[in-house]
Amino acid sequence: MLKFLRIFFCVLWVVASSPLLALDELRVGLSTDIVTVDPHFANQDSVSAVCAHIYETLVALDPDTHLIPVLATSWRPINETTWEFKLRRDVKFHDGSPLTADDVAFSIDRPATLTTSSAPFTSYTKTIVSKKIIDPYTIQLTTAIPYPLLPNDLSRIFIVSKKAAQNASTEDFNLGKVEAGSGPFKLTRYTKGDSIQLQRNDAYWGDKPAWTQVTLKMLPNDSARMSALLSGDVQAIENVQANLVAQFRQNKKLSVYEKVSSRFMFIYLDFRDTTPYAVDKAGKPLAKNPLQDLRVRQAISKLIDRNVLAERVIDKLGVPNGNIAAPGTYGFSPTLTPETYDLAGAKRLLTEAGYPNGFGITFFAPNNRFINDDQVAQAIGQMLTRGGIDTKVQTMPMATYIPRAARKENGFGLLGWGVGGGEPSGAMRAFLATTDKEKGLGAYNWASYSNPRFDELLLQALRTVDDKPREKLLQQAVELAVKKDYAIIPLYNQVVTWATKKGIRYTPRTDEFTLAQQFHPE
């Protein structure tokens, strides 16, 4: 009998701990270590993806980047500068208070109060000059100029309970002291560098998630994330290690999901007069920044073999692109094709620019955010060095990289940007527009690039209501910045991947968000 009981309890323990049977709990391995769970503090997709479990926006993007209603049931322009949003009447925040227009107004104002943020959301709210609450479920938002993209922008602003959040600090959010969300999950614990623990919101107004509890484990190390899935420590992961995608597809115990992402990878440059990171062959800082010379920027672009990066370095998880917008999406310019690798042409341009023997430079990149980002940076460094630009590559975690770049301590580096909102204007405002904090422009313009004509075209596009003329203006602006100025050097769009244990399916998303509510048991 004692032997039987031992066997019985052993089997019971195995059943209870099985990740395939314990479908009331979902454990997901994330590829990025997020810096906060304050929904208004850090305008980073990795942070927003986690916050999207807890908080909601007026409108959102579906898996194919189309706008859909969430907390707003409808929205419409009532004149050239005013939009009206009607709110759902059956929404309660996690603190029990009902959603009202007052919460929306507070949430739009809050990002500007977080003055220590190195990645602010103000580029999405600065266009709003006044707010008028018509009734508890109707709010009108007025912009200084006609602005057709306000709904797109508001897909980035999470709505929080004013009652719960008005006296709360970012640290209060991180400590789980603030019940300000209305989303399908409630935050139970955030352990920085380790995990986020969530509990299903059984009072949620929409479709209830399949999982009563969710743990989002931060596993930026690729090997650790793959091992966690294979061992059963987690049941799903994002960003399958590139060289294992084919192997995972053949594994009968796993399912793999993938999609071409709206995220494009690019190189930003340094347009300042001098930079400590550009040196002569002896290692002495150059009196003038060589990146200011158009011919040098063109040469850098020609030295990069995008096909090698996409096919080999990231194992076919990339699609070369010369645009900001992904192929086939709104704002894509067919005239911007990926630059062809041309070693001889690059060397000729460097000679014409006065650098026949090249020069030295430091290239910065994150090492835990994008597909094989460390390897991509090293490959780019080798390509530039082969062309005469001796390149020292310096990589670091994304949590370190962003604040450094915001202080313009990197100068020349690798970045990826998800083109959200259904068009590229948000990205263009963020890192190509001349920096203007009052207008919410250039929040990520780490390159110090400025072209008044680009700004004029962009602002004209943002005032144009008709889609076709606006798209033409956006195309003209990006052609100017990319093709004429080489303000950035586009590389490729990522192909994003997820893997799950058999029996769990996922709806892949163009925006790369990993959302527990979109995992379902089969």
Residue, then its C-alpha position, 0 to 999 in steps of 0.5 A: m500500500l505504501k509503495f502504491l501511494r508513493i507511485f500515486f502521488c508521483v504520478l499526481w505531481v507529474v500531471a499537475s506540473s505538466p505544461l501541456l495539461a496545466l492549461d490554466e497557466l501559461r508561461v512565455g519566454l520573452s526575448t527582451d528585459i523590459v525596464t518598466v511596467d508604467p504604460h506611459f514611461a518608455n516608448q519601447d515596443s517591448v514595454s508596450a507589448v507587456c503593458a498591452h496585457i494590463y492596459e488598453t487603448l482607445v483604438a488598437l492594431d489587429p495582427d495585420t496592422h489595421l485599426i480596430p475599436v477597443l475602449a472607443t466604440s467609434w471615432r469621427p472628425i467633426n471638423e478639420t481639427t476636432w475628432e470625437f471619440k465615443l467610449r464603451r459603457d461596460v468597462k471597469f478598471h482593475d480598481g473597480s472604477p468605471l471608464t469615463a472621458d475624464d480618464v481619457a483626458f488624464s491619460i493623454d496628459r500624463p506622458a508629458t508629466l514624466t519628464t525623466s523619460s528617455a523615450p517619451f510618448t509625447s510625440y503622440t500627444k503633442t498635437i492635441v491642444s485641447k480636450k472637451i468632455i461632452d459627457p462621461y462617454t464622449i470626448q472631443l480632441t482638438t489639434a492645432i492643425p488638421y490632423p487625420l492621424l490622431p486615431n493612429d497616434l492614440s493606438r499608442i496611448f494606454i488609458v489608465s484610471k485617473k483615480a488610481a494613477q493621478n498620484a502614482s509614480t512610475e515606481d508605484f506602477n513597477l511595485g504593483k501598487v497601482e490598479a489602473g488598467s482595464g485589460p484582460f490581465k491584472l499585474t500581480r508582480y513585476t520582478k525587474g530582470d526576471s519576470i512579470q506575473l499576471q492574473r486573469n481579469d474575470a471582470y473583463w468586458g471583452d472575451k476572457p483569455a484562456w489562461t487564469q495565470v500568466t508568467l512572462k519570463m524575461l529570457p534575452n539569452d537565446s540559448a536560455r530561451m530555447s532551453a526553457l521551451l524544450s525543457g518545459d519551463v515555458q510553453a511558448i517563446e518569441n523570437v526563435q533562435a534564427n539557426l534553429v527555426a528549421q529544426f523547430r519546424q521539424n520537431k513534432k512536439l513544437s509548432v512554429y509561427e512566423k510573419v514578415s514584421s513591420r519592424f525595419m532595421f537601419i543604421y542611424l548616423d551622426f550629423r554633428d560637426t565632431t564626434p569622439y568616435a571617428v579617428d584617423k588610422a593612428g587612432k587620433p580623433l578627427a577634427k571634422n566628422p566624416l559622416q557629415d559628408l554625403r559621399v561617406r554615408q553613400a560609401i557606408s551604404k554600398l559597403i553593406d551586403r544586405n543579402v548576406l545579412a538577411e540570408r546568412v547572418i539572420d538565417k533568412l529571417g529578413v527581407p532586404n528593404g530600402n524603405i521605412a514602410a514594409p513592402g506592400t504597405y501604406g507609404f512604401s515607395p517603389t523608387l527606394t530599392p535596397e542598395t546594391y553591394d559595391l566595394a569599388g564604388a564605395k572606395r571611390l566615394l571615400t577617395e573623393a571625400g578625402y579619405p583614400n585610406g579610410f578612417g576609424i569609427t566605433f559602431f554601436a548596437p544592442n545585443n539582446r533586442f533584435i534577431n541576432d543583433d550582436q552578429v549583425a553588428q559584427a558583420i556590418g563592422q567587418m563589411l565596413t572594415r573591408g572597405g577601409i573604414d576600420t570599425k570597432v563594434q561595441t554592443m550592449p543590452m537594450a536597457t543600457y543602449i537606449p539611455r546612452a543613445a538618447r544622450k547622443e553618446n553612441g553617435f553611429g549605430l544599429l536600430g530597429w523600429g516597428v512601423g506602427g499605426g498603419e503608416p510610416s509617419g510615426a517613425m519619421r516623426a520620431f527619428l528623422a524630424t528636426t528635434d522639437k520637444e514642444k511639437g513632439l518631434g525628433a524624440y529619437n533623432w539621435a543623429s541630429y539630422s535636420n532638413p527643413r524641406f523634409d520637415e515641411l513635407l512631413l508636416q504637410a502630410l500630417r495635415t492632409v486628410d485624403d489618404k492618396p495625397r498624404e501617401k505621396l507626401l510621405q513618399q516624397a519625404v522619405e525619398l528625400a531623407v533616405k535617397k538624397d540625404y542618406a540620413i539613415i541607411p535602411l537594411y531589412n525587415q525582420v521576419v518574426t517567429w514564435a514557437t509553442k508546445k504542441g497543443i497551443r496555437y498563436t496568432p502571429r502579429t506584424d507588430e511583433f507583440t507577444l500577447a498571452q491573450q492570443f495564445h489558445p489551447e487547441 
